[in-house]
Amino acid sequence: MTLQISAAKTWKLEELAQQSRPTRKVEAWVYYCKLCDEVLMIAQRFMEAKGVRAAFNGVCPDCGFGLEDVMYCEHAQLPHARAAYVNPKCQTALSVEFPSRTFGTIRLRKARLPTEEQILTTGIEDLDELVRLTTGQFVVFQGYPFSRSLAELLCVRAQLDRPVGLDSDAVFIDGGNSFDAYTVSNYAIEYRIEPKLALSRVHISRAFTYFQLASLLTEKLSGALTCYSSVFAIVSDITELFQDPEIKDKQEAYRVFQRILRSLSTIAEIRDSLLIAINSHQDIEPFNSALTQTAHTTILAEGHGAFTRFTLVRHRSLPSPKISQREDNLNQFL
């Protein structure tokens, strides 16, 4: 018998188990969206990924992101009464049968194949010692005015050969209409790259509303990385469009912002790419907290006269209480 229950988040499964007070538990497969933790289906036998996605028309019923990239599966022990479950928002008849095939047709949350880590250096010695910017992570730089020129610097550095660069084109999502072609050209000359060539390898998309920004980052970014064979993307002024005084529904804007961040984090991991967001307005809440909590790595840059202090606010491999700091004179770079 297939059940429908109102609680459809992975973190509620334990609560449901306690409420059921089962005499025994059974092995089950849990299919869910990694972006928003929406449970799609729970079954006692493995189901082919294609069939599960088809039941939801290929889209997560909660966050709206394509399931081909974000649907994950975990093997779990659940109460017998809850071992068969279909999300109430399922678009297909509940009696539909999904053929069991091979386990390789679905993504496993904790079974990501290891890939060779690629590193992007900034050329700023103390910053490079403080943190390694590697593929597979979503990184946030907070602070003004350092962050203004950082985007253009990294767009050029990404084009350098390994091990200092990624030998990659850059996808530039301009959220504040701040891209400066002259700065890119100057950096290109410094690194002995023909300016026209450097600019041709930076692929720019501009957003003028936060809805446009959300569409670019959640729907178009993954395809753009494929199109340009790129492993690097940068989002400038990621909070700028969310501060528009004309926005009436602030809560909805914040929910869209959270969805953007979850998408960036997931795309970075799934595509093994380095995604960087620049936030010049680090004092805006709750957006600042959402950035810090979602990103794999968060770095704060604070200007002090001729010097900039870098603080590693958060790193996925370090306990959060441990904060490292470096200082460097950036006049030679910016």
DODREN-350859 format. One line per field, with one value per residue (C-alpha): residue in three letters; z, y, x negated. Coordinates in Angstrom, 1 decimal. Each point is the difference from the previous one (the first is absolute). Layout:
BEGIN
code <- c(ALA; ...)
c3 <- c(Z; ...)
c2 <- c(Y; ...)
c1 <- c(X; ...)
END
This chain:
BEGIN
code <- c(MET; THR; LEU; GLN; ILE; SER; ALA; ALA; LYS; THR; TRP; LYS; LEU; GLU; GLU; LEU; ALA; GLN; GLN; SER; ARG; PRO; THR; ARG; LYS; VAL; GLU; ALA; TRP; VAL; TYR; TYR; CYS; LYS; LEU; CYS; ASP; GLU; VAL; LEU; MET; ILE; ALA; GLN; ARG; PHE; MET; GLU; ALA; LYS; GLY; VAL; ARG; ALA; ALA; PHE; ASN; GLY; VAL; CYS; PRO; ASP; CYS; GLY; PHE; GLY; LEU; GLU; ASP; VAL; MET; TYR; CYS; GLU; HIS; ALA; GLN; LEU; PRO; HIS; ALA; ARG; ALA; ALA; TYR; VAL; ASN; PRO; LYS; CYS; GLN; THR; ALA; LEU; SER; VAL; GLU; PHE; PRO; SER; ARG; THR; PHE; GLY; THR; ILE; ARG; LEU; ARG; LYS; ALA; ARG; LEU; PRO; THR; GLU; GLU; GLN; ILE; LEU; THR; THR; GLY; ILE; GLU; ASP; LEU; ASP; GLU; LEU; VAL; ARG; LEU; THR; THR; GLY; GLN; PHE; VAL; VAL; PHE; GLN; GLY; TYR; PRO; PHE; SER; ARG; SER; LEU; ALA; GLU; LEU; LEU; CYS; VAL; ARG; ALA; GLN; LEU; ASP; ARG; PRO; VAL; GLY; LEU; ASP; SER; ASP; ALA; VAL; PHE; ILE; ASP; GLY; GLY; ASN; SER; PHE; ASP; ALA; TYR; THR; VAL; SER; ASN; TYR; ALA; ILE; GLU; TYR; ARG; ILE; GLU; PRO; LYS; LEU; ALA; LEU; SER; ARG; VAL; HIS; ILE; SER; ARG; ALA; PHE; THR; TYR; PHE; GLN; LEU; ALA; SER; LEU; LEU; THR; GLU; LYS; LEU; SER; GLY; ALA; LEU; THR; CYS; TYR; SER; SER; VAL; PHE; ALA; ILE; VAL; SER; ASP; ILE; THR; GLU; LEU; PHE; GLN; ASP; PRO; GLU; ILE; LYS; ASP; LYS; GLN; GLU; ALA; TYR; ARG; VAL; PHE; GLN; ARG; ILE; LEU; ARG; SER; LEU; SER; THR; ILE; ALA; GLU; ILE; ARG; ASP; SER; LEU; LEU; ILE; ALA; ILE; ASN; SER; HIS; GLN; ASP; ILE; GLU; PRO; PHE; ASN; SER; ALA; LEU; THR; GLN; THR; ALA; HIS; THR; THR; ILE; LEU; ALA; GLU; GLY; HIS; GLY; ALA; PHE; THR; ARG; PHE; THR; LEU; VAL; ARG; HIS; ARG; SER; LEU; PRO; SER; PRO; LYS; ILE; SER; GLN; ARG; GLU; ASP; ASN; LEU; ASN; GLN; PHE; LEU)
c3 <- c(0.0; -0.9; 2.5; -0.2; 2.9; 0.5; 1.3; -3.0; 1.2; 0.7; 3.4; 1.0; -0.6; 3.4; 1.6; -2.0; 1.1; 3.7; -0.5; -1.6; 2.8; -2.2; 1.2; -2.8; -2.7; -3.6; -2.7; -2.3; -2.7; 0.6; -3.2; 0.8; -1.4; 1.4; -0.4; 2.2; 1.7; -1.5; 0.2; -3.3; 0.6; 2.5; -1.2; 1.3; -3.3; -2.2; -2.8; -3.1; 0.1; -3.3; 1.3; 3.2; -1.9; -2.5; 2.9; 0.7; -3.6; 0.7; 2.4; 3.8; 1.3; 2.7; -1.4; -3.7; -0.9; -2.6; 1.6; -2.4; 1.8; 3.6; 0.7; 2.4; 1.6; 3.3; 1.5; 3.4; 2.7; 0.5; 1.9; -1.9; -0.2; -1.7; -2.3; -3.0; -0.7; -2.9; 0.3; -0.2; -2.8; -2.2; -3.6; -0.8; 1.2; 3.3; -1.4; -2.7; 0.0; -0.3; -1.4; 2.0; -2.0; 1.0; 2.9; -2.1; -1.5; 3.0; 2.0; 3.4; 2.6; 1.5; -2.9; -2.2; -2.1; 0.9; -2.6; -0.2; 1.9; -2.0; 1.8; -1.0; 1.6; 0.4; -0.3; 3.4; 2.1; 3.4; -1.3; -1.8; 3.2; 1.9; -2.2; -3.1; -2.6; -1.5; -2.3; 1.6; 2.3; 0.2; 1.4; 1.3; 0.2; 2.3; 0.2; -1.8; -1.9; -0.5; -1.4; -2.8; -1.8; 1.1; -2.5; -3.0; 1.5; 0.4; -3.5; -1.4; 2.5; -0.9; -3.5; 1.1; -0.4; 2.9; 2.8; 0.6; -2.1; -1.3; -3.7; -0.3; -1.4; 2.5; 0.2; 1.5; 1.5; 0.5; 2.8; 0.5; -3.6; 1.3; -2.6; -1.0; -3.4; 0.5; 3.3; -1.7; -2.8; 2.5; 1.8; -3.3; -0.9; 3.4; -0.5; -3.6; -1.6; -3.0; 1.3; -2.7; 0.6; 3.7; -0.5; -2.5; 2.7; 2.4; -0.7; 1.5; 0.9; 1.8; 2.2; 0.8; 2.4; 2.6; -2.0; -3.0; 2.3; 1.4; -3.5; -1.1; 3.0; 0.5; -3.6; -2.4; 1.9; -0.2; -3.8; -0.4; 1.7; -2.4; -3.0; 0.7; 1.4; 3.1; 3.6; 1.4; 0.5; 2.0; 1.1; 0.7; 2.6; 0.8; 2.5; -1.9; -1.8; 3.2; 1.5; -2.5; 2.0; -2.5; 1.2; 1.8; 1.2; 1.9; 1.3; -3.5; -1.1; 2.8; -0.9; -3.6; 1.3; 2.1; -3.0; -2.0; 2.6; 0.2; -3.7; -0.1; 2.7; -1.8; -3.5; 1.4; 1.4; -2.8; -2.8; 2.1; -0.8; 1.9; 0.5; 1.7; 1.2; 0.8; 2.6; 0.6; 2.6; 2.8; 2.6; -1.5; 1.9; -0.3; -3.4; 1.5; 2.4; -2.8; -2.1; 2.8; 0.9; -3.5; -1.6; 0.5; 0.6; 1.1; 0.0; 1.4; -1.4; 2.1; -1.2; 2.5; -1.8; -2.4; 1.3; -0.2; 2.7; -1.1; 2.5; -0.7; 1.4; -0.9; -1.8; -0.5; 1.3; 3.1; 3.2; -0.1; 3.2; -1.6; -1.9; -1.8; -1.1; -2.5; -1.0; -3.3; -1.8; -3.1; -1.7; -2.4; -1.0; 0.1)
c2 <- c(0.0; 3.5; 2.7; 3.8; 2.0; 3.8; 0.2; -0.2; 1.1; -2.4; 1.5; -1.0; -3.7; -0.6; 1.8; -2.2; -3.1; 1.0; 0.7; -3.4; -2.0; -3.0; -3.4; -0.5; 2.0; -0.8; 0.8; 2.8; 2.3; 3.7; 2.3; 3.7; 3.4; 1.0; 3.7; 0.2; -3.4; -0.8; -3.7; -1.3; -3.6; -2.8; -3.6; -3.4; -0.9; 2.1; 2.0; 1.3; 3.7; 0.7; -1.3; 2.0; 3.2; -0.7; -0.3; 3.7; 1.2; 0.3; 2.9; 0.1; 0.9; 2.3; 2.0; -0.5; -1.0; -2.7; -3.4; -1.3; 2.0; 0.0; -3.2; -2.2; -3.4; -1.5; -3.4; 0.2; -1.9; 1.2; -1.1; -2.6; 2.2; 2.8; -2.2; 0.8; 3.7; 2.3; 3.8; 1.4; 2.3; -3.0; 0.6; -3.7; -2.5; -1.6; -3.5; 0.5; -2.6; 1.0; -2.7; -0.9; 0.2; 0.9; 2.0; 2.1; 1.9; 2.2; 2.3; -0.9; 2.7; -1.5; -1.9; 2.8; -1.3; 1.7; 2.4; 1.8; 3.3; 3.1; 3.2; 3.6; 2.3; 3.7; 1.1; 1.7; -2.0; 0.2; -0.6; -3.1; -1.2; 0.6; -2.0; -2.3; 0.9; -3.4; -1.5; -1.6; 2.8; 3.2; 2.9; 3.4; 3.1; 2.7; 3.6; 3.3; 1.3; -3.0; -2.2; 2.5; -0.8; -3.6; -1.3; 1.3; -1.2; -3.6; 0.0; 0.5; -2.2; -2.9; 0.1; -0.7; -3.4; -2.4; -0.1; 3.7; 0.2; -2.2; 0.4; 0.7; 2.6; 2.0; 0.4; 3.4; 0.7; 3.7; 0.8; 3.6; 1.2; 0.3; -1.9; 2.0; -1.0; 2.4; -1.7; -3.4; 1.4; 1.4; -3.3; -1.8; 2.2; -0.6; -3.8; 0.2; -0.9; 1.8; 2.2; -0.9; -3.7; 0.5; 1.8; -2.5; -2.7; 1.8; -0.7; 2.7; -0.1; 2.9; 0.0; 3.1; -1.5; -2.7; -2.2; 0.2; -0.8; -3.0; -1.3; 0.4; -1.8; -2.8; -0.7; 1.2; -0.2; -3.8; 0.1; 2.9; -1.9; -2.8; 2.2; 1.7; -3.1; 2.1; -1.0; 3.6; 2.5; 3.2; 2.0; 3.6; 2.0; -3.0; 1.9; 3.3; -0.7; -1.2; 3.4; 1.8; 2.2; -0.9; -3.6; -0.4; -3.6; -0.1; -3.6; -1.3; 1.7; -1.6; -3.4; 0.5; 1.0; -3.2; -2.1; 1.7; -0.8; -3.7; -0.2; 1.5; -2.4; -3.0; 0.9; 0.5; -3.5; -1.8; 1.6; 0.1; 3.7; 3.0; 2.5; 3.4; 2.6; 3.5; 1.9; 3.6; 0.7; -2.4; 1.8; -0.9; -2.6; -2.6; -0.3; 0.1; -2.9; -2.0; 0.4; -1.1; -3.0; -1.3; 0.6; -2.5; 2.8; 3.6; 2.6; 3.5; 2.8; 3.2; 3.0; 1.7; 2.9; -1.5; -3.5; -2.5; -2.6; -3.4; -2.0; -3.6; 0.1; -3.5; -3.0; -3.4; -1.9; 2.2; 0.4; 3.3; 1.5; -0.1; 3.3; 0.8; 3.4; 1.3; 3.5; 1.2; 3.2; -0.1; 3.2; -2.1; -2.1; 2.4)
c1 <- c(0.0; -1.3; 0.5; 0.2; -1.1; -0.1; -3.6; -2.2; -3.5; -2.8; -0.6; 3.5; -0.5; -1.4; 2.9; 2.4; -1.8; 0.4; 3.7; 0.5; -1.6; -0.7; -0.7; -2.6; -1.7; -0.5; -2.6; 1.2; -1.2; 0.6; 0.1; -0.2; -1.1; -3.3; 0.7; 3.1; 0.1; 3.4; 0.7; 1.3; 0.5; -0.9; 0.1; -1.1; -1.6; -2.3; 1.7; -1.6; -0.8; 1.7; 3.3; -0.1; -0.8; 2.8; 2.5; -0.8; -0.4; -3.7; 0.4; -0.2; 3.6; -1.4; -3.0; 0.7; -3.5; -0.6; -0.2; -2.6; -2.6; 1.3; 1.8; -1.9; 0.6; -0.9; 0.4; 1.6; 1.9; 3.5; 3.1; 2.0; 3.0; -2.0; -2.0; 2.2; 0.7; 0.7; -0.1; 3.5; -1.1; -0.8; 1.3; 0.5; 2.5; -1.1; 0.4; -2.7; -2.7; -3.7; -2.3; -3.1; -3.2; -3.5; -1.0; -2.3; 2.9; 0.5; -2.3; -1.1; -0.5; -3.1; -1.4; -1.4; -2.8; -3.3; -1.4; -3.3; 0.2; -0.7; -1.3; 0.5; -2.6; 0.6; -3.7; 0.5; -2.5; 1.6; 3.5; -1.2; -1.6; 3.2; 2.3; -0.1; 2.6; 0.7; 2.6; 3.0; 0.7; 2.2; -2.1; 1.2; -2.1; 1.4; -1.2; -0.5; -2.0; -2.2; 2.7; 0.7; -3.2; -0.3; 2.6; -2.0; -3.3; 1.3; 1.6; -3.5; -1.8; 2.4; -1.3; -3.6; -1.4; -0.1; -1.1; 0.5; 3.2; 2.8; -0.7; 3.7; 2.4; 1.9; 3.8; 0.7; 3.5; 0.2; 2.4; -1.0; -0.8; -3.6; -2.1; -3.0; -1.6; -2.9; -0.9; 0.0; -2.2; -2.5; -0.2; -0.4; -3.0; -1.5; 0.2; -1.1; 3.3; 1.3; 2.8; 2.5; -0.6; 0.5; 3.3; 1.2; -0.4; 2.3; 3.6; 2.3; 3.7; 1.6; 3.0; 2.1; 2.5; -0.4; 2.4; -2.4; -2.9; 1.8; 0.7; -3.6; -1.4; 2.5; 1.0; -2.7; -3.4; -0.5; 0.7; -2.4; -2.8; 0.6; 0.2; -3.3; -1.8; -0.5; -0.7; 0.2; 2.8; 0.2; 3.0; -0.6; 2.1; 2.2; 2.1; 0.3; 3.3; 1.6; -0.3; 2.2; 2.4; 2.8; 0.1; 3.3; -0.2; -3.3; 0.6; 0.5; -3.2; -1.9; 1.4; -1.2; -3.4; -0.2; 0.9; -2.7; -2.6; 1.1; -0.2; -3.6; -1.2; 1.5; -1.2; -3.6; 0.1; 1.8; -2.1; -3.2; -0.3; -1.2; 2.9; -0.8; 2.5; -1.1; 2.0; -1.1; 2.7; -0.9; 2.1; 3.4; 2.0; 1.3; -1.7; -3.5; 0.8; 1.5; -3.1; -2.3; 2.1; 0.4; -3.4; -2.8; -2.4; 0.5; -2.8; 0.4; -2.3; -0.2; -1.9; -2.4; -1.7; -2.5; 0.6; 2.8; 0.6; 1.4; 2.0; 0.9; 3.5; 1.0; -1.4; 1.6; -3.1; -0.6; 2.0; 1.9; -1.6; -3.4; -0.6; -3.2; -1.2; -2.5; -0.9; -1.5; -0.7; 2.3; -1.1; -2.1; 3.1; 3.0)
END
